[in-house]
Amino acid sequence: MDFELKALSPVQASQLAVDALVVLVPDDTQGMDGADALSELVRDASRRGDLETGVGKCLSVYRPQGLKPVRVVLARTGDCSPAAVRKAVTAAMSGLKSSSVKKVAVLLSGMASDQPTVHSAMVAVADSTYAYVTTKPSATARAIRQVIVGVSDVAVARPAFRFGLAQVAGIELAKEWANRPANHATPSHLAEAARKLGRKPRIRTEVLGPKEVAALGMGAFMAVAQGSSQPLRFIVMHYQGGSKGSAPVVLVGKGITFDTGGISIKPAAEMDEMKFDMGGAASVLGTFAGLAELQPEVNVVGIIPSCENMPDGSAVKPGDVVTSMSGQTIEILNTDAEGRLILCDALTYAARFKPRCVIDIATLTGACVIALGAVRSGMFANRSDLADALLAAGDRSMDLCWRLPLDDEYAEGLKSNFADMGNVAGRAGGAITAAKFLQKFVAEMPWAHLDIAGTAWKSGTSKGATGRPVPLLLQYLSDLQGETGAPKKSRSGGRTSRKA
């Protein structure tokens, strides 16, 4: 959809030729005290109690007298916090899914036009209207084509608008690839998506196949891939926004495009959801799509080890011992603990970039789902400054995470009689022991691990990818340049229009 940033007062908004106007209304109705028809509508609806107080409460009016928009939706935002704005916009948009609603305006000028208000509203519009159609021709595609974001001061709001564009682009690309069925999202398909991103400014992509991976000695990665007829792909993406010598942030995304569990096969119930096991890879692709929009002055490397985990006659077996790229040997006690096996070789590979830090993202453990549910991603880090920065980025982007421990004692269960380590350590503290396994491959690099098993997708009637943690990652990378989403040069004029 096309987003346009425009300076709009209530008077100007009331004369827009749009199919729907969404007006965000704080509990104190600040900014709506004029004598125009729209302000009077807000005050009258509030005074009569037709527009109830409470975040997300809405009142819809069809062809209101004195106003040009076909529909006007008043939506309460409470204290105007980012979470309240997101809830209010989501509630308002839920009633605007008619095929006749193609052009929408969202009026924010009654609130401060700061970053959380603007980009929260943009992401909420996109998220509430998203529709997956790639393999479902009967699905109703998103009807809305144009969204005007009305603010009081375009110059103040423009950095937040650009950040919102980046978030929407990144989240929607991540959703698209995570939602695709495994036969439409093979490792080769992911590689092509990465190559396509490589045609964008400042991004280049290289893809390694089985021969190159074997030459690198990635025995753990190859072991997982050997049971599938789909060839593995090792994808490396580079975003060059900073100076040539500046150390990059390396993002490593788990790219298991389908996980049967291998020989340690999973139960059949809900196994279809294992197409989402490449949610980490999807988030790296989405983050690079966001970087292409945002163009921050940082260097980023994205690494995606991608393969299927299948149980054919050549599949790795429980008890097999493999040699990782680091030279450490691993006894594979459970073939369903495959994500850590492909990630460990990718983490070793990441060291060649002499990174500022490495962040791996993976739908790694069911234990993390039990610990944190679907609200926060699990976060582990070997440096407190990195952990604090990720926590702050999660809070600011409303893509929350929570730090979990990495005490050395948790690694005791990984000891093996037949290799340098086993790949599992029992049920207790499973998310932590998985992180301790990965930590064995990061040496002295500043490193964080995001376990997104509970946050990467939803089950049930709302089954589908969430696009997380793209917002967190973009926020973190933007924070590194000092000012979130700030453009290098401000544009003049009262309008900004971009497509996400």
N, C-alpha and C positions, 0 to 999 in steps of 0.2 A: 504494500500500500504506500501511497505518497503522503508524507508528512510535510506540513507547511507551518512555519512559525510566523505569527503575525501579531502586531500590536492591535489589541481590541479592547475598547471600553464596552460597558453594557449597552450603550446606545448603538455603537457600531455592530455589536454582535446581534442585536435585535433586528438588524436590517440585512443579515447575511442570507444569501440564497442557498440554503443548505437543506438537506433532507432531515437533519436532526441537529439540535443544539443542546449540548450537555453543559449545564451550569453547575459548577461546584460551589456549594454554599456552606460556609462555616456556621457554627451554631449561633454566632453573634451577628451573622449576615453582614459582616464588614465588607466594604467596597460596593454594597448594593443599596446606597442611600440616596441615589439620584431620583429625578422626577420622570425618568423614562419608563416606558411600558414594561421592560424586563425587570427593572428594579422594583417596580410596583407589584409585579406578579410575585416576586420572591417574598416581599414583605407581607403581602396579603395572604399568601399561602402559609407563611410562618405564623402570622397572627391568628388565623382561623384554625390552625392545627392540622391543615391538610398536608403540609410538609412537616412530618414529625422530626423531632430531634433524635439523634442517634446515628452513628456512622453507617453509611450505606442505605439509609432511608431515602426513598425516591418518590417523586411525583411527576407523572407524565401528562403533558397537555398536548392535544392535537389541534393544529391550526389556531393557536391562541390569537385573540383579537389584538391588533396593533403590532404584531411581530411577523416578520417575514419567514422564518424557518417553519417548515411543515410540522415538525414536532419539537417540543421543548421538554427536556428532562432535567428537573432540579434534583440534585443529589447532595446529601449532607456529608460534610467532611470532618465534622467534629472539631478537633484542635488543629487540623490541617497537617498532621504528621505524615510522613511518607506512606506508612502503612494504612492510615486512614484514607489518604488520597487514592491509593491503589484499590482499597475496598469499595470506595464510593464510585469510582469509574467502572469497576467491574460490574457493580450492581446496575449502574445506569445502562451499560452496553448490553446487558442481558436481555433487555427489552427492545433492542434495536437490530435484531437479526433478520428482519424482513428483507427480501430481495430488492425492495424498492429504496432501501436506505443505502445510498452509495457515497454520499458526501456528508461528513460529520464535522462539527466544530466542537471543541472542548474549551470552555471559557475558564481560565485560571486567574484572571485579573483581579478577582476578589481576594486573592491570596498573594503571598510573597512569591515572586518568580525566581526562586532559587533552584538549585539542582535537584533536590529530592522531589519537589513538587512537580516540576516539568517532566523529568524522565520517568518518575513513577507513573504519571498519568499516561505517558506514551506506551510504556511497557504494558500497562493494564489494558489499554485499547487493543494492542496487538494480541495479547494473550487471550483475552475474552472473545476475540473474533477468529482465532486461528482455526483452520480446518485442514485435516490431512486428506488429500485427494489422490495422491500419486498412484496407488493401486486400488482405488475405490471410485470408479467412474460415476457411481450413483450418488456419491456424497455431494452435499451442497457446498460449493466453494464459497469462500469469503466474498460477500457482495460489496463491502465497503472498499472504495478505491482511494478516497482522498480524506485526510484528516487535518483540519486546521487547529493548531494549538494557539489559543488566544491568550496573550499575556499583556501586562501593562508596560513593560520595558523590554524590547527585543534585545538590546545590547547586553543587558544583564542576563537574560535567559538563554542567549545563543550557545554558550558553552554547555549548558545542561541539555539543550536541544540536540547538539551534536553527540553528546554522550548517550542520549536516549536513542538516537538513530543507530549508534553502534550496538547498543544492547539489543534492540529489536532485531537487527540483522543477524547478530550472533546467536541469540536464543532461537530464532526461527530456523536457521540452518542446522543447529544442533538437534532441534526437535525433528526436523525432516529426516535426517539420517538415522536417528535412533528409532523413529517410528517405522521405518521401512522394514518389511519382512526380510529375513536373512537371505533369501534368494534374490532380493533386489538390493542388498547391501553387503556384498561379499568383500573380502580384502581388496580385490581388484577394483571394485566400485569405489571404495573409500580412497584408493590411490588416485583414481580419476577425479574425484571431488577435490582432493588436495592439489592436483595438477591445475585444475580450473582456478582455484584460489591463487595459485602461483602466477597467474597472469595479471593479478591486481598489482597496483603500485607498491613497491618496496618489499614484495613477497616473492620468494622463489622456492621451488619444491624439487626434491629429488626422491626417487623411489628405488629401493633395493629389493631384489627378488631372492629366491632360495639360494642361488649360487653365491651371491655377494654376502648373504647372511652366514652361510656356511664358512666362507673365507674369513669372516670376522670371529668365528668360533662361538657363535651364540647357541650353544648346545641346549640350554633350557628352553629357549624360544622354539627351536626346531623340534624339540621333543613334543611340545604341545601340538604343533602343526602337522606332525607326521601321520596322524590318523585321518586327515581330510584330503579329499581330492582337489579342494580349492587351494591354490598355491598361496603361501604366506606373502605378505608385503610389509616392508619396513619403511615407513614414510618419515621423511625429515623435511620440515618446513622452516624457512628463515624469514623473519621480518626485520628489516634493517631500518630502524627509525632513529637510532642514536648514532654516535660517532663510531667509526670503524673499529677502534680499539676497545670500545666499551663492552664489558662482560655482559653476556645475555642472561636473561631469565630463561630457563629451559622448562617447558611443559611436556610431561610424558603422559599420554592417554592410553589406557587399556583398550585394545581394539579386538576383543573376542566377538566376532560377528554372529556367532551362535555357540552356545555352550550346552552340550548335552551332559556334561560331567565326565565325558570320556568313559573309560572302563568302569570307573566309579560312578555309574550313570545316575542321573537325577530321577526322582519320581515323575511320572507322566503329567500329573496335575500341574497346570500353570507353567509347564516347560516352554510354552510358546513365548513367555515373557523373557526368555533367555536371549531373544534377539536384542534386548536392551543392554546386553552385557558389554556392548561397545559404547556405552554412555560416556566413558572417559574420553575415548577417541572423538566422539561427536562433539564433546565440549571443547576439545582442542581445535577442531575445525571451526566451530562457532566462534571461538575466541579470535582466531585469525580473520574471520569475516568481520568481526567487530574492529579489529586493529586496522583493517583496510579502510573502514569508515572513519575511525577516530584519528589515525595517524599520530600516535604519541611518540615522543622522542626517547624511545627505549629500544633495545634490541631483544628479540624473542626468538627462541628456537622451539619448534614443536616436533615432538617425536611420537609416532604412533606405530607400535608393533601390532600387527593385525593378522589374525588367522582364525580358523574355526577349531573347536575342541570336539572331535568326533571319535566314535568307538569302533573303528574298523579293524581288520586283521593286523594292520601295521601300527596301531595306536600304542602309545607308551603304556606300560603296565604298572600297577602298584608294586613297589619294591625296586623298580628300575632306578639306576643311578646315572645321572647325566652331569656333564661338566659345563658350567656356565662360562660366559665370556670372561669373567673375572678370574677363572681358574679354579674357583671353589666348586666342589662337587655337592650334588643334592640328591638325596634319596626321596623319590616321589612316592610318598606313602598314600596319597589320595590324589587321583588325577583330576578331581573336581576343584582342587586348589591350584588351578592353572594360571590364574591372572598374575599371581606373584612370580610365576616362572617366566612369563614373557616380559614382565616389568623389570625383573632383576637384570636381564641382559640390556634392556634399554637404559637403565640407570647407569650401568657400567659404560655404555656408549656415550652417555651425556657428559661424562667427565672430560672428554676431548675438547669440549667447548670452553673449558675453564669458566664455568658459569658463576654468575652472581648468586644464584640459588637454583635449585631444582624443585619443581612441584609435580608430583605424580597424582593423577586423578583416575580413580578406578571404582567400578561397582564390585568391590572386592569381597565383602563378607556379609552373610546373613546376620552374624553376631552384631554388626553395627546397626542393623535395622532394629534388632531387639533393644540395643542400648539407647538409641536416639530417635527411633521412629522415622517419620518423614519430615520432621521440622528442621533439624540441623544435620549437616554433613559431619562426619567424624573427621577430626584434623589431628595429625601427629606432626611434630617438628623437633629437630635436634638443636634448634636455636630459638631462644625466647623472643628475640626481636622479630624474626620471621613469623613466628606464631602470633605475636601481638598485631603485626601488620595484616595478616590474613583475617584475624578476628575482627579488626576494625573495618576492613574492606567488606566483610560479610555483613556487618551491622549497617554500614552505609548503603549497601546495595540491596538490603533486605534478602540476601541469599546467605542465610546464617550457617555458621559452623561452630564446633565446640572442640576444645583441645582435650585430648585423652593422653594418658601417661605412656612413657617409654622406659620404665624402670628395667634395669638389666635382668632382674630376676624373671621377667616374663619370657626371656629367651631360653630358659632352661629346658623347656619342653621341646625345643627344636633340635636337641642333640640326637645324633644318630650313631649306631654302632658300625655303619657301613659307608658313611659319607661324612663330609664336613658338617652337614646339617640335613634335617628332614624338612619337608615343605609344609608340614602341619604340626601342631602342638596340642591337640585335643580341643575340647569344646570350650573350656573355661577361658574367658578373656580372648576369644577368637579374633576379634578385630585388632586387639593389641599385639597378639603373637604374630599375626600376618604383617603388621607394621614392623615388628622386630625382625622378621625375615628380610623385608626390603631394606631395612637399615644396614644390614650386613654388606650391602652393595654400594653404599653411597660414600664410604670412606670419610674424608673430612669436608665434603661439600655441604654447604648449608642446604638443608633438605626439608621438605614438608610432604606429607601424604594425605590426600583427601579421599576418604572412603565415602562414596556417594551411593552406596547400595540402597539406602532408604529414601534418597531424594531425587534420583535421576529419572524416575518414572512413577506414575500412579497406576494402581490396579483397579479392578472392578469396572463399574459402568463408565468411569472417567479414564479408562486405561489409555495411557499415552505418555510420551516423554515430556519432561518439564523444562528442558534446556538448562538446568542447573549443572554445574556451578559457573556458567558463562558470566553472569553478572558479577559474581565475586572476583573472578579472574580478571575481567576487564577493569574493575574498580581498583584492584591491587596494582595492575600494570600502569593504570593512569596515575595512581597516587605516587608512583615512583618518579614521575616527572614534575611533581610538586603542585600541580593544579589539575584537578580532575576534569578531563575533557576540554581543557582550554585550547582554543585554536591558536596556531602560530601567528596569524594575522586576522584581526577582526574585519568583517565585511561591513560595508556601510549600508544604509537603507533600513527600512522597517520590516522587511520580509526575508525569510530564509525558507527555501523549499528543497527537500531532498527525498529520495525514495529509499525505503528500507525494505 
